[in-house]
């Protein structure tokens, strides 16, 4: 049972500091709005949460995925792009978003077969390194092969490490450099 003294003290506290109570109410309303926005409108969710629903780097057998990609590349005459990344990595997610941009995606589809490999934790990375003989020290890592399976180059020097700072046009120009000149040059160092 609530005592009349408690109610009197509560009313006196509110009258003495109405702004502090109003601030608490505002925080509660904003909190409810954010929760509502994240559950009703998923585009407002953090990238990592969206990626967990439809991961750009799915969990599958890396060796099999690359073999299938090589078969598609040989049949189509396109280059093979193997992108190593993680669904928690902001640079990996941004690179994937840039590859999904309409113009960049059209260019990618024209010249490349794409395979994405999840190296999301140390155990997965070790398995990929062991199975494929590819040293994954920085992500996102892109490895390019010609249609006949010859290694064209890779981004082991960290050319795509800061992908969150690149636009889709930067990534498209980076891919053009690979196609036209078989050169791997960081998007921010291209001339």
C-alpha positions in Angstrom: 0.0 0.0 0.0 1.3 3.4 -0.9 1.4 5.9 1.9 0.1 9.4 1.5 3.5 10.8 2.5 5.1 9.1 -0.4 2.6 10.5 -2.9 3.1 14.0 -1.4 6.9 13.7 -1.7 6.7 12.5 -5.3 4.5 15.4 -6.3 6.8 17.9 -4.5 9.9 16.4 -6.3 8.2 16.7 -9.6 7.2 20.3 -8.9 10.7 21.2 -7.8 12.4 19.7 -10.9 10.0 19.2 -13.7 12.7 19.1 -16.4 14.5 16.1 -14.9 11.2 14.1 -15.1 10.5 15.3 -18.6 14.0 14.2 -19.6 13.3 10.7 -18.3 10.0 10.6 -20.2 11.8 11.7 -23.4 14.5 9.1 -23.0 11.8 6.4 -22.6 9.9 7.6 -25.7 13.1 7.7 -27.8 14.0 4.2 -26.6 10.6 2.8 -27.6 10.9 4.5 -31.0 14.3 3.1 -31.6 13.2 -0.4 -30.7 10.1 -0.1 -32.8 12.2 1.3 -35.7 14.7 -1.6 -35.5 12.0 -4.3 -35.4 9.6 -2.8 -38.0 12.2 -1.2 -40.3 15.2 -3.5 -40.6 17.2 -1.0 -42.8 17.6 1.0 -39.6 19.4 -1.9 -37.9 23.1 -2.0 -37.5 24.9 -3.6 -40.5 26.1 -6.5 -38.5 22.4 -7.3 -37.5 21.2 -7.1 -41.1 24.2 -9.3 -42.2 23.3 -12.0 -39.7 19.9 -12.3 -41.4 21.3 -12.6 -44.9 25.0 -12.9 -44.6 27.2 -11.8 -47.6 29.8 -14.3 -46.5 27.8 -17.5 -46.0 29.1 -20.5 -44.1 30.0 -23.1 -46.6 32.9 -25.3 -47.6 35.5 -23.0 -49.1 37.2 -25.5 -51.3 33.9 -26.6 -52.9 32.7 -23.0 -53.4 36.0 -22.1 -55.1 36.0 -25.2 -57.3 32.4 -24.4 -58.4 33.4 -20.8 -59.0 36.4 -21.9 -61.1 34.1 -24.1 -63.2 31.7 -21.2 -63.8 34.6 -18.9 -64.7 36.1 -21.5 -67.2 32.7 -22.0 -68.8 31.9 -18.3 -69.0 35.4 -17.0 -69.9 35.2 -14.6 -67.0 37.7 -13.9 -64.2 37.1 -15.5 -60.8 36.9 -13.1 -57.8 37.2 -14.9 -54.4 36.3 -12.5 -51.6 37.3 -13.5 -48.1 35.6 -11.7 -45.3 33.5 -11.8 -42.2 29.9 -10.8 -41.5 31.0 -8.8 -38.4 33.7 -6.8 -40.3 32.5 -3.3 -41.3 35.0 -3.1 -44.2 33.9 -6.5 -45.5 30.2 -5.5 -45.3 30.9 -2.1 -47.0 32.8 -3.9 -49.8 29.9 -6.2 -50.3 27.4 -3.3 -50.3 29.6 -1.5 -52.9 29.6 -4.7 -55.0 25.8 -4.8 -54.9 25.5 -1.2 -56.2 23.7 -1.3 -59.6 26.5 -0.1 -61.8 29.3 -1.9 -59.9 27.2 -5.1 -59.8 26.6 -4.9 -63.6 30.3 -4.6 -64.2 31.0 -7.4 -61.8 28.5 -9.7 -63.5 30.0 -8.9 -66.9 33.6 -9.7 -66.1 33.7 -11.9 -62.9 32.3 -14.9 -61.2 32.1 -14.1 -57.5 32.7 -16.4 -54.6 32.5 -15.2 -51.0 34.2 -17.1 -48.2 33.5 -16.6 -44.5 36.6 -16.4 -42.4 34.7 -15.0 -39.5 36.8 -16.4 -36.7 40.2 -17.8 -36.0 39.0 -21.4 -36.4 37.5 -20.7 -39.9 40.5 -18.7 -41.0 42.9 -21.5 -40.0 40.7 -24.1 -41.9 40.7 -21.9 -45.0 44.4 -21.4 -44.8 45.1 -25.1 -44.3 42.6 -26.3 -47.0 43.4 -23.7 -49.7 47.0 -22.7 -48.9 45.9 -19.0 -48.8 47.4 -16.8 -46.1 44.5 -14.7 -44.8 46.1 -12.0 -42.7 43.8 -9.0 -43.6 40.2 -8.9 -44.5 38.5 -8.1 -46.8 40.9 -10.1 -49.0 40.2 -10.4 -52.7 42.0 -13.1 -54.8 41.7 -12.9 -58.6 42.1 -15.7 -61.1 41.9 -15.7 -64.9 39.3 -17.9 -66.6 41.9 -20.6 -67.0 42.6 -20.7 -63.3 45.9 -18.7 -63.2 46.4 -16.4 -60.3 46.1 -12.8 -61.4 46.7 -11.2 -58.0 45.4 -10.5 -54.6 44.9 -7.8 -52.0 47.1 -9.4 -49.3 49.0 -6.0 -48.9 45.7 -4.6 -47.6 44.5 -2.7 -50.7 40.9 -3.2 -49.6 41.4 -3.1 -45.8 39.8 0.3 -45.5 36.8 -0.5 -47.8 34.5 1.4 -45.5 36.1 4.6 -46.9 35.6 3.6 -50.6 32.6 4.4 -52.7 31.0 1.9 -55.1 32.7 3.9 -58.0 36.1 3.4 -56.3 35.5 -0.3 -56.1 34.3 -0.4 -59.8 37.4 1.4 -60.9 39.5 -0.9 -58.8 37.9 -3.9 -60.6 38.5 -2.2 -64.0 42.2 -2.0 -63.2 42.2 -5.7 -62.5 40.4 -6.5 -65.7 42.2 -4.1 -68.0 45.8 -4.3 -66.7 45.8 -7.3 -64.3 47.1 -4.9 -61.6 46.0 -4.7 -58.0 46.2 -1.1 -56.8 44.4 0.3 -53.8 41.4 2.4 -54.8 42.8 5.4 -52.9 46.2 5.1 -54.7 44.9 4.9 -58.3 45.9 7.6 -60.6 
